[in-house]
């Protein structure tokens, strides 16, 4: 018999491979996710969030070595930022590639975070593709800190809701966001 964790992984993989949307725990807050290379799936999240599609969403990876597959050039300073960050950190890189075009910002950039959380990390490892990760709320509404704060409107419009960590009420918050330039210059967007 599969544990809840294993069953959630299996069900999420089925949904993601079919172009669906999942509601899942991340290394920060609960997120809406889909295959970050599937523009139809990405569009479903924009519609669910009632969000304009020019406001890009970030992607999660489970291994920093995967980043080079999704951007043209990996600035050296990025390796240090990823390795030494004590809290989850999203880095905005220039010149995104191999992702759904409607996920990439109008300036060609993409926000990428390497997750260290058990479930999201295992899911991405098994899926072998990046996942979209955006807060589980309708645009303009507060981001839920815990699963129980997620609206029924969001829960009712996803294809699968992960059971793992639904009772977790540990204090979490969104990631730090850093914009990296090609010359190694960076700007903190959100601490």
N, C-alpha and C positions, 0 to 999 in steps of 0.2 A: 504494500500500500504506500502511495506517495505521501510525503509530508505536505503541509500547506505550502511551504516554500517551493518545493519541487513541482507541485500541482500548479501553483501560480506561474512559475517559469514556463511550464509546458503550455498553459493556456495563453499566456502573453505571446509566446513565440508563434502560436497558431494565428492569433489576431494580427500581429505585426506582419507576418508573411502574407496575410490576406488583405493588407492595406487598411487595417482598422486602427482604432484609437484605444489606448489603455490609460487607466488612472493608476499611478504607481508611486511608491515612496522613492525618494532620491536622497542624496547626501545633504540636501537642504530641506525644502518643503515638498509636499506632495505635488506631483506633476502630471500634466497631460502629455502623452507621448505617442509617437508613431515612427515609422521608418523615415529617417531624415533624407533618404534618397528618392522618396516617392512623393511627387508633387501633388497627386490627388489626395493622398493621406494628409499631407501638410495642409492642404486647403480645407479639409474637414475640421482640423483644429482651429483654423482662422474663423470658420463659420461658427463653431461651437462657442468660441470665446467672444464672438461678435467683434472681432479685432480687424482693423484694416491690414491688408496684406503687405503694406510697405513697412510695417513695424516687424522687423525680423525676430525670430525666436532663436534660442541657443540650442546647441546639440551637446549630448553627453557621449563621451568615449570612456572605455575602461582602462586604456593603456596609452600613455603619452606617445608611444611609437606609432600609433595610428594617425596622429594629427597630420603628418606629412602627406597622407593620402587625400586630405581635404583642403589643403592650402598650398599655394605655390612655393612659399619659402618659410621655413621655420626660423624665426630670429633666435639667436643664441640665448638671449636673456630669458626667453620663454621657458627653457629647461630649468633654470634656477627658480623662476616664479612658481612653476608647478611643483618642483621638489621641495622647496622650503616654505611654501604657504602652509600656515597652521590651520586655516579654515578653508572651506570650499571657495575656489577662485575661478571665475570665468574670464577667459582672455579673448579679446576681440582681435582677430587676425585679418590682415588684408588678403585680397585675392583668393577667395574661396573657390573650390572646385569639387566636382564629383558629388554634389549635393543637389537636392531639389532646388530648381531655380527660384521658386517663390519663397524659399527659406533664406536666401542670401539677401543681405541689405542692398539698397540701391547703389551704395558706393563699392559693392563687391566684397564687403567684409562679412565675417561670421563669428559669432561667439561660441567658443568651445570650452567645456569643462571636463576634466578627468575626474570621474567619480571614484570614491573609495568606499562607498556604501555597499554592503553585501549584496542586496537584491539587484539593484540597478547594474552593478558591476558584472554579476553573473549573467544577467539578462543580455547585456551588450556583448559579452564574451561569446555566448551561445548564438546570438543573432548574427554576429560578425559584421554588423553595420552600426553606424551611429544612430542614436535615438534623439528625437526632438524632446526637449524638456522645457515646458512653460508652466507657469503657476496654474493651479487647478481652480480658476475663477473666470467669471465673465469680465471682459476688459472694463476697467474703471471701478470694479468692486475690490474690496480688500483681499489680499492673498491669504488663504487659510493657513494657519500655523499647524493645525492638526487635521487628521482625517475628518473628525466629527464636525469641523467648521466648513467643510466643502458643501456647496449648495446641492439640493436635489436636482436642480436644472443641469448641473454639470454631471453628476453621477448618472442621471437618467439618459444622458446622450453620449456615453462612451460605450465601446464594445466589450470591455472587460475591466472590472474593478479588482485590483489585487487585495487579497485578504491579509497578507503579511504586513505587520506593523500598524494595522488600523487602530489598535488600542494604545499605541505609543504616544505619550504626551510630553516627550522630551522637548525642551526649548530649542527651536531651530529658527533660522532666518535665511533670507535669500543670500546668494553668494556675493563676494566681493567681485566687482567687474573692473577689469583693466584693459584699456585700449593700447595695443602695441603698434608702433610704427616700424617701418622697414629698417631704420637706422638704429634700432634698439631703444628708441625713446618710448616712454610709456606715460599714460595719463590714467589716474584712478577715476573711474566714472561713479562707482558706488562702493563704499566701505562696508 
